[in-house]
């Protein structure tokens, strides 16, 4: 494997008259960092942008594991994969059908390539504010109304683990010869166990981006781009990857991708059996919660709008308590030394993986039980779970971003056209994009989010004091 090859090379005595500048001289460098295996594209170690040897082996192993025709290791994260995938499937100025709950990287691609977005919005679970699955018939209807669309982009699973019916959506896009791109950044583990829904490639998507580092044992920034079928021009895809991936790829990250894939290939049955056991145990441990509640236990779908869910995402609802999800997250951090992934007004999310120990699940369940005993059932006076309607789109994002504007108070911006993105982070889904009209609903949502403690970002970083508009 690549890691072993790198370790052997570090001990070979070959002197590095090449990058990187630390020269693998660990004697005066901070301990703990893998300087000894950090190299550049030297003889015998292949080239990420034209893999013929050890890096080609990694890509072929990934394709075999995920069931794709071709796989591309990503060391600039899923963001590089999203930008490359969209760029490979469209021409400048094309129309693109996009699920509105897609990640900010999709919107950046829309701006970069001057695309004309048509949005489809998932329904919202009214009790939590969680976005439901994308309805296949909604995709079919949008394609019928927009026959000039060149690409469909959806997110599945979402940050909260909600999975869409990729197979049915792909059937609709293929009827009109349009590729389907699925942002599966949070679903690298899907399809490796019967407890989890199928992965998007095996469900029929044409091109899928997945972050190994989010739910599998891989270093941050490690991801994959998988392609299936003949609807994606792989030559153009390779060209785009050469633009959006660094020309100095990290061998440390590539070794991490390799190690992760080889672990799956050799031990996935054993690892996922233990993971399933831990999740089942956790579900039983939180059954007696009286005020807090854990949604979607065991992969259950309490809302019919959820086609399927990822049981590895633990959604902790605070709906019937005085706590917000943000406050619950703070208590777990400060009093129990447990850091969750994200928090919203009425719920918080813990992301688990096959690397979690039984002790970790027990610890979280015990903390929730302790907190639960301090609470009483009550209805919040206000909950930030109302549905955001799609704003009026006055201009394409690429056009609006080029305009000069002014910073004005958020509350005075109703009726103005936004010249910046505003999004909640995490998960990085835009509330409004450049070219859209700010309405009272959006101002109310952003104001309420800040008051609740939810992190809201904007392109120019002036919120909540002001917003950049025309």
Secondary structure, 3 states (H helix, E strand, C coil): CHHHHHHHHHCCCCCCCCCCCCCCCHHHCCCCCCHHHCCCCCCCCCCHHHCCCHHHHHHHHHHHHHCCCEEEEECCHHHHHHHHHHHHHCCCCCEEEEECCCEHHHHHHHHHCCCEEEEECCCECCCCCCECCCCHHHHHHHHHHCCCEEEEEEECCCCCCEECCHHHHHHHHHHCCCEEEEECCCCCCCCCCCCCCCCCCCCCCCEEEEEHHHHCCCCCCCEEEEECCCCCCHHHHHHHHHHHCCCCCCHHHHHHHHHHHHHHHHHHHHHHHHHHHHHHHHHHHCCCCCCCEEECHHHCCCCCCCCEECCCEEEEECCCCCCCHHHHHHHHHHHHCCCCCEECCCEEEEECCCCCCHHHHHHHHHHHHHHHHCCCCCCCCCCCCCCCCCCCECCCHHHHCCCCCEEEEHHHCCCCEECCCEEECCCCEEEECCCEECCHHHHHHHHHHHHHCCCEEECCCCCCCEEEEC
